[in-house]
């Protein structure tokens, strides 16, 4: 369950097949593998309840993902509603599965390297002013019913951008998300998410902890929800809690 991974691992997948395919013997085939497959659409709605008299922020992240030439690609467009309505910078990114289901510390372990560019677009003070690259890792440990996923991402900020967790940011931002979940059944899993975001040069940031749940409604439909409460934060505009819900469709 990755419902609290907003903006961090939407395009990364630790279940990709690039590594597995690389280890398989090459055999002749009359049918060439498709250049593009595994199209995914994900919609994530988040509500950021702010402290005091500050207005709450509603966010909708729309992500289109596709697997092509052995990589997982994605485009994410964030939209916001608060005192004003607008959209933020466009994220175009990719990830490469370096390890897939490798036996390590008793688990099936996967590792993906991810990166991308935040495009300098946006409106209503939600815009990204410069082309911001970001780079990160996503590690997954599968112990059967128990699963642990850890992501880390560094955004190199050349100008400024709007972050619903942090408000307006003009310094590099480090993001870490930890998800530990338990599989209740073939379709339902529950877990705990720890989300950390830090403004690197000034030491501001927020750490959120809370439960999440994921339901595989069908073979190609996954629904999830979660809520996070701050256990530490140092911000000009602080968060009371962050709640979200997501639906993912595979074609």
Beta strands, then each sheet from edge to edge (+ up, - down):
strand 1: 36-50
strand 2: 57-68
strand 3: 71-81
strand 4: 85-104
strand 5: 107-118
strand 6: 132-143
strand 7: 146-155
strand 8: 161-163
strand 9: 167-169
strand 10: 173-183
strand 11: 188-199
strand 12: 204-218
strand 13: 221-234
strand 14: 239-250
sheet 1: 1+ 2- 3+ 4- 5+ 6- 7+ 10- 11+ 12- 13+ 14- 1+
sheet 2: 8+ 9-
end
